[in-house]
Every structure is written in structure tokens, then in C-alpha cells.
Amino acid sequence: MAAIIGCFFSLFYLGLCQLFGLVRSARRPASEKDVEIMVLRHQVRILERQLHDRVRYRPADRAILAALSRLLPECVGDRSSSPPRRCCAGTAMQESTGGGNGRRQRGPGRPPLSDELVDLVLRLGRENRSWGCVRIQGELRKLGVRLSESSIRRVLRRHGLGPAPRRGPTSSEFLRIQAESILATDFFTVDTVTLKRLYVLFVIELATREVHMLGITEHPSGPFVTQLARNLVADLSNRRRFVKFLVRDRDAKFTASFDEVLASEGIRVIKTPVRSPRANAYSERWVRTVRAESLDHMLILGSGHLERVLRQFVSHYNEQRPSLGVSSLLRDVA
């Protein structure tokens, strides 16, 4: 209410001043008025050359210009000699309402950031999780871009990126990074037509889901498993594959010597909790795959037959299966 009253008195005061000026100018000769108009127009042109944006009008100024513009005649004469063309009634109305020249008056506040600058801030924030707003601001200054810290913080929060201490890798990103150095291993059994039970030991790489068959036996003794561990370590060394962890269950077939061979190469053995097959989900899922796609559709005659079948399926799984075809291609290119 106080703002409305203040605006009313401001409008009344401006109108009263304009009225006194009109009475005063009515007593002046026409030649003096023409000279004053020429001087005022020239001053307006000088001011327009110095300003980068339009002048902001108050509500009272808009009302006075709109009322007086109705008393002005249409512009006559050479328009090209007067770029501002403020003598025209229509031009005065456009200037008082913020229009004219096909441009729209910008509202208050800072101009919005360009899409290229927003993409640059987001790229720096996503690719460098430990950087805060101050660090990003400094990196932008190296590129010749000056941006306030509050603007950077607002852009990051708008796109779901919080402060730097909380912008660590997500759980999926953390697992994806750690998967490069993790292997998982397990046994599964296959019954033959002669009612013999064969034990198959395999290892799977968590990053690429590549499977390696370690051995097949009817009696998985401690020396047999230990020898398979030595073969695994030698194969990793030949392929220059760096592994930090190996996940296995608590099966008694994995002896202490099996763990010692791996520990000698700097590989830490992680045992899953008791009766927790989900803790070794990658191995369990591959066992289900090999059974559903191969072993459940044929009769196994013996260990030799099983080895040929598994070698063929593993080759297909690692090289031709669509889920791993892209990973194999990228690995070959690298």
C-alpha cells in the first residue's frame, strides 16, 4: 500500500512539473524553442552513443511519456538524419514501454549463461570429482573465462552435482573402477552318462566378463587345486594382467596352499560369507549361463568330452557373444 501511495505522489509531482514547464514554454518565442529542441536532440544522441543498453524507465516516467506522446504529431522530414527518431509519437510510446527497433528489453539481473559455458562447467565438474567451485573457477580463468563462484555452484546443483566433498564416485562407478583388478572363481559339477561327477574350476574377470577354464577333475584334491593356482598366476604374468583381489567361496576344496600361491603374487583372496552365493554373483551367473545354453542340452560322456564342449562354449562366450563383443573389440584396439 505504501508503494502505491509513493508511486501516486511521484506521478503527481512529475505531472505538475511538466504542467509548469508547459506554461512557461508557452510564453517563449518559437525560435528559442527550436534552438532548445536541437540542443536536446544532440544531447540525446551523445548519450545513446555512450550507453550499451536502453535506459530503464520508472513507472511514472512511462506514464508521462505515454500521455505526452499522444499530443505529438507524426514525424515528418528526413528520418535518416535522426537515428533515434524520438520526435515521433509512436517511437516515444515504444521507448516508454521498452519496445522499438525489434529488440526486447532485458529484465533485471545478470544475463543467463550460454549453453557452451554451462557444458564446460559440467564437464569440468564430472571429469574431476574432487574439484570444488573455486578450483573450477581458477581453471576457467586459465581459458580466459571469468565466472563467479556462485554461478558455478548454481550450475552444478541444477544438474545434480553437489559440493566437491560429496561428489565422489557413485557406487556403480566405484565398482566399475575396482572391477579392473578383481577376479572371481568357483567350482561347478557336471554328471556324465556313466554316473560320474566331474568338478570344473574356472575364473572370470569382473571388468570384461571374460572366462578362463582352469581344469576338470573327478577328484579335486589339494595338490590339484594348488597346481591350478600356479597355472593361473603364470597366465596372468604372461598377459601382463595386474590383479589385486580374487573372490571365492568357503568351499573346502580351496586349500591354504591355494591362497598362499596367490598371496605370493600380491593377490588378496576374499572369502564370501557362509551360504551367501550372491556375494559371488558373477561366478554363479556364469554357471547358470553355461548350463542353460550348453550343458543342459547334451549328454556328457567323460572328462575329455566335457573339456571340448566347455572350451568351445568359452571361446564363443568370450569372442562372439554380443554382451562381450564390444568389450573384446575395445580390448584388441587398446
C-alpha positions as CSV (number, residue, x, y, z in Angstrom):
1,M,0.0,0.0,0.0
2,A,2.8,2.4,0.8
3,A,4.5,1.7,-2.5
4,I,1.2,2.5,-4.4
5,I,0.9,5.8,-2.5
6,G,4.5,6.7,-3.2
7,C,4.1,5.9,-6.9
8,F,1.0,8.1,-7.0
9,F,2.7,11.1,-5.4
10,S,5.7,10.7,-7.7
11,L,3.4,10.7,-10.7
12,F,1.6,13.7,-9.4
13,Y,4.8,15.6,-8.8
14,L,6.2,14.8,-12.3
15,G,2.9,15.8,-13.9
16,L,2.8,19.1,-12.0
17,C,6.4,19.8,-13.1
18,Q,5.5,19.1,-16.7
19,L,2.5,21.4,-16.5
20,F,4.5,24.3,-15.1
21,G,7.1,23.7,-17.9
22,L,4.4,23.8,-20.5
23,V,3.0,27.1,-19.2
24,R,6.5,28.6,-19.1
25,S,7.3,27.4,-22.6
26,A,4.1,28.9,-24.0
27,R,5.4,32.4,-23.3
28,R,8.7,31.8,-25.1
29,P,9.2,32.7,-28.8
30,A,9.2,29.9,-31.4
31,S,12.8,30.5,-32.4
32,E,14.1,29.9,-28.9
33,K,12.1,26.7,-28.6
34,D,13.5,25.4,-31.9
35,V,17.1,26.0,-30.7
36,E,16.4,24.2,-27.4
37,I,14.9,21.2,-29.2
38,M,18.0,21.0,-31.4
39,V,20.3,21.1,-28.4
40,L,18.3,18.4,-26.6
41,R,18.3,16.1,-29.6
42,H,22.0,16.4,-29.9
43,Q,22.5,15.6,-26.2
44,V,20.3,12.6,-26.6
45,R,22.4,11.3,-29.5
46,I,25.6,11.8,-27.5
47,L,24.1,9.8,-24.6
48,E,22.9,7.0,-26.8
49,R,26.5,6.6,-28.2
50,Q,27.8,6.1,-24.7
51,L,25.2,3.7,-23.4
52,H,25.4,-0.1,-24.2
53,D,21.8,-0.8,-23.1
54,R,18.5,1.0,-23.1
55,V,17.6,3.5,-20.4
56,R,15.4,2.0,-17.7
57,Y,12.2,3.9,-17.2
58,R,10.3,4.2,-13.9
59,P,6.5,3.7,-14.0
60,A,5.9,7.4,-13.6
61,D,8.2,8.2,-16.5
62,R,6.4,5.7,-18.7
63,A,3.0,7.3,-17.8
64,I,4.2,10.8,-18.6
65,L,5.8,9.9,-21.9
66,A,2.7,7.9,-22.9
67,A,0.4,10.8,-22.1
68,L,2.6,13.5,-23.9
69,S,3.2,11.3,-26.9
70,R,-0.4,11.5,-27.8
71,L,-0.1,15.3,-28.3
72,L,2.9,15.0,-30.7
73,P,2.3,14.9,-34.4
74,E,3.7,12.2,-36.7
75,C,7.3,12.5,-37.7
76,V,8.0,14.5,-40.9
77,G,11.2,15.3,-42.8
78,D,14.3,13.3,-43.3
79,R,14.3,10.3,-41.0
80,S,17.8,9.2,-41.9
81,S,19.3,12.3,-40.3
82,S,17.8,11.4,-36.9
83,P,18.6,7.8,-35.9
84,P,16.9,7.9,-32.6
85,R,13.6,9.3,-34.1
86,R,12.3,10.4,-30.7
87,C,10.1,13.1,-32.2
88,C,7.7,10.5,-33.4
89,A,4.7,9.7,-31.2
90,G,4.9,6.0,-31.9
91,T,8.6,5.9,-31.2
92,A,8.0,7.7,-27.9
93,M,5.4,5.1,-27.0
94,Q,7.8,2.2,-27.9
95,E,10.6,3.7,-25.8
96,S,8.4,4.2,-22.8
97,T,7.1,0.6,-22.9
98,G,10.5,-0.9,-23.6
99,G,10.0,-1.8,-27.3
100,G,11.3,-0.4,-30.6
101,N,13.9,-1.4,-33.1
102,G,12.7,-5.0,-32.9
103,R,14.6,-5.5,-29.6
104,R,13.2,-6.8,-26.4
105,Q,14.3,-5.1,-23.2
106,R,16.2,-7.4,-20.9
107,G,14.8,-7.8,-17.4
108,P,16.7,-7.1,-14.2
109,G,19.6,-9.3,-13.1
110,R,22.6,-11.0,-14.7
111,P,22.3,-12.3,-18.3
112,P,21.9,-16.1,-18.5
113,L,25.0,-18.2,-19.2
114,S,25.5,-19.6,-22.6
115,D,25.0,-23.3,-23.3
116,E,28.7,-23.7,-24.2
117,L,29.8,-22.2,-20.9
118,V,27.3,-24.4,-19.0
119,D,28.6,-27.5,-20.8
120,L,32.2,-26.6,-20.0
121,V,31.4,-26.2,-16.3
122,L,29.6,-29.5,-16.2
123,R,32.4,-31.3,-18.0
124,L,35.0,-30.0,-15.5
125,G,32.7,-31.0,-12.6
126,R,32.0,-34.5,-13.9
127,E,35.5,-35.4,-15.1
128,N,37.2,-34.0,-11.9
129,R,35.1,-35.1,-9.0
130,S,37.4,-33.7,-6.4
131,W,37.4,-30.1,-7.7
132,G,35.3,-27.6,-5.9
133,C,33.8,-24.4,-7.3
134,V,36.9,-22.4,-6.5
135,R,39.1,-24.8,-8.4
136,I,36.8,-24.8,-11.4
137,Q,36.7,-21.0,-11.3
138,G,40.5,-21.0,-11.5
139,E,40.6,-23.4,-14.4
140,L,38.1,-21.3,-16.3
141,R,40.3,-18.2,-15.8
142,K,43.2,-20.1,-17.5
143,L,40.9,-20.3,-20.5
144,G,40.1,-16.6,-20.3
145,V,36.6,-17.2,-18.9
146,R,35.6,-15.2,-15.8
147,L,32.7,-16.7,-13.9
148,S,31.7,-16.2,-10.3
149,E,31.8,-19.0,-7.7
150,S,28.1,-18.7,-7.0
151,S,27.3,-19.1,-10.7
152,I,29.4,-22.3,-10.9
153,R,27.8,-23.7,-7.8
154,R,24.3,-22.9,-9.2
155,V,25.1,-24.7,-12.5
156,L,26.4,-27.8,-10.7
157,R,23.5,-28.1,-8.3
158,R,21.0,-27.6,-11.1
159,H,22.4,-30.6,-12.9
160,G,22.6,-32.8,-9.8
161,L,26.3,-32.3,-8.9
162,G,26.7,-31.3,-5.2
163,P,29.7,-29.8,-3.5
164,A,33.2,-31.2,-4.1
165,P,33.5,-33.3,-0.8
166,R,30.2,-35.1,-1.7
167,R,30.9,-35.5,-5.4
168,G,32.9,-38.7,-5.1
169,P,32.3,-41.6,-7.5
170,T,29.0,-43.3,-7.3
171,S,28.6,-47.0,-6.2
172,S,28.4,-48.2,-9.8
173,E,31.4,-46.1,-10.9
174,F,33.4,-47.3,-7.9
175,L,32.7,-50.9,-8.7
176,R,33.5,-50.4,-12.4
177,I,36.9,-48.9,-11.4
178,Q,37.7,-51.7,-8.9
179,A,36.5,-54.4,-11.3
180,E,39.6,-54.0,-13.4
181,S,41.6,-55.7,-10.8
182,I,39.2,-58.3,-9.4
183,L,38.8,-62.0,-10.4
184,A,36.1,-64.4,-9.2
185,T,36.4,-68.2,-9.1
186,D,34.3,-71.2,-8.3
187,F,33.6,-74.9,-8.8
188,F,30.6,-76.4,-10.5
189,T,29.8,-80.1,-11.1
190,V,28.7,-82.0,-14.2
191,D,27.3,-85.6,-14.2
192,T,28.2,-87.9,-17.0
193,V,26.2,-90.7,-18.6
194,T,28.3,-93.2,-16.6
195,L,27.1,-91.6,-13.4
196,K,30.4,-90.0,-12.7
197,R,30.6,-86.5,-11.2
198,L,33.2,-84.1,-12.7
199,Y,34.4,-80.9,-11.0
200,V,35.2,-77.9,-13.1
201,L,37.2,-74.9,-11.8
202,F,37.0,-71.6,-13.7
203,V,37.8,-68.0,-13.2
204,I,36.0,-64.9,-14.5
205,E,37.3,-61.3,-14.9
206,L,34.7,-58.9,-13.5
207,A,35.7,-56.0,-15.8
208,T,35.2,-57.8,-19.1
209,R,33.3,-61.0,-18.0
210,E,36.0,-63.0,-19.8
211,V,36.0,-66.6,-18.6
212,H,39.1,-68.9,-18.3
213,M,38.8,-72.6,-17.7
214,L,41.4,-73.8,-15.1
215,G,40.8,-77.5,-15.0
216,I,38.5,-80.5,-14.9
217,T,38.9,-83.4,-12.5
218,E,37.0,-86.2,-10.9
219,H,38.8,-85.8,-7.5
220,P,39.6,-82.1,-6.7
221,S,42.5,-82.7,-4.2
222,G,44.6,-80.1,-2.6
223,P,47.7,-80.5,-4.9
224,F,45.5,-80.4,-7.9
225,V,43.9,-77.1,-6.9
226,T,47.3,-75.7,-5.9
227,Q,48.7,-76.5,-9.3
228,L,45.8,-74.8,-11.0
229,A,46.6,-71.7,-8.9
230,R,50.2,-71.7,-10.2
231,N,48.9,-72.0,-13.8
232,L,46.6,-69.1,-13.2
233,V,49.4,-66.9,-11.8
234,A,51.7,-67.8,-14.7
235,D,49.0,-67.0,-17.2
236,L,48.3,-63.6,-15.6
237,S,52.0,-62.8,-15.7
238,N,52.3,-63.7,-19.4
239,R,49.4,-61.5,-20.3
240,R,50.7,-58.7,-18.0
241,R,47.4,-58.7,-16.2
242,F,47.5,-56.9,-12.8
243,V,45.1,-58.4,-10.3
244,K,44.7,-57.3,-6.7
245,F,41.7,-59.4,-5.5
246,L,40.3,-62.9,-6.1
247,V,36.8,-63.7,-4.8
248,R,35.9,-67.2,-3.8
249,D,33.5,-69.1,-1.5
250,R,34.4,-71.1,1.6
251,D,34.5,-74.5,-0.2
252,A,36.9,-76.9,1.5
253,K,38.4,-77.7,-1.9
254,F,40.2,-74.4,-1.8
255,T,43.1,-75.3,0.5
256,A,45.5,-73.0,2.3
257,S,48.2,-73.7,-0.3
258,F,45.8,-72.3,-3.0
259,D,45.7,-69.0,-1.1
260,E,49.4,-68.9,-0.5
261,V,50.2,-69.2,-4.2
262,L,48.0,-66.2,-4.9
263,A,49.3,-64.2,-2.0
264,S,52.9,-64.7,-3.2
265,E,52.0,-62.7,-6.3
266,G,50.3,-59.9,-4.3
267,I,46.7,-61.2,-4.9
268,R,44.5,-60.9,-1.9
269,V,41.9,-63.7,-1.5
270,I,38.5,-62.5,-0.4
271,K,36.2,-65.2,1.0
272,T,32.4,-64.8,0.7
273,P,30.2,-65.1,3.8
274,V,28.8,-68.5,4.7
275,R,25.8,-69.6,2.5
276,S,25.9,-66.3,0.5
277,P,26.0,-67.2,-3.2
278,R,25.1,-63.6,-4.1
279,A,28.4,-62.4,-2.8
280,N,30.0,-64.3,-5.7
281,A,27.2,-63.3,-8.1
282,Y,29.4,-63.2,-11.3
283,S,30.6,-66.7,-10.9
284,E,27.1,-68.0,-10.1
285,R,25.6,-66.2,-13.0
286,W,28.1,-67.7,-15.4
287,V,27.4,-71.2,-14.1
288,R,23.7,-70.7,-14.8
289,T,24.6,-69.5,-18.3
290,V,26.8,-72.4,-19.3
291,R,24.2,-74.8,-18.0
292,A,21.2,-73.2,-19.7
293,E,22.9,-72.6,-23.1
294,S,25.1,-75.7,-23.4
295,L,25.3,-78.5,-20.8
296,D,21.6,-78.9,-20.2
297,H,21.1,-79.8,-23.9
298,M,23.6,-82.7,-24.3
299,L,24.9,-85.8,-22.6
300,I,28.5,-85.7,-21.4
301,L,30.4,-88.9,-22.0
302,G,33.5,-88.2,-20.0
303,S,36.1,-85.6,-19.0
304,G,37.6,-85.3,-22.5
305,H,34.2,-84.7,-24.0
306,L,33.4,-82.1,-21.3
307,E,36.6,-80.3,-21.9
308,R,36.0,-80.0,-25.6
309,V,32.4,-78.7,-25.0
310,L,33.5,-76.2,-22.4
311,R,36.4,-74.9,-24.5
312,Q,34.1,-74.3,-27.4
313,F,31.5,-72.6,-25.4
314,V,34.1,-70.4,-23.5
315,S,35.5,-69.4,-26.9
316,H,32.1,-68.4,-28.1
317,Y,31.3,-66.6,-24.8
318,N,34.5,-64.6,-24.8
319,E,34.7,-63.7,-28.5
320,Q,31.3,-63.9,-30.2
321,R,28.7,-63.3,-27.5
322,P,27.0,-59.9,-28.1
323,S,27.4,-58.9,-24.4
324,L,31.2,-59.2,-24.6
325,G,31.8,-58.5,-28.3
326,V,32.2,-54.8,-27.8
327,S,34.5,-55.2,-24.8
328,S,36.7,-57.7,-26.7
329,L,36.9,-55.3,-29.7
330,L,37.9,-52.4,-27.5
331,R,40.5,-54.5,-25.7
332,D,42.0,-55.6,-29.0
333,V,42.2,-52.0,-30.2
334,A,43.8,-50.8,-27.0
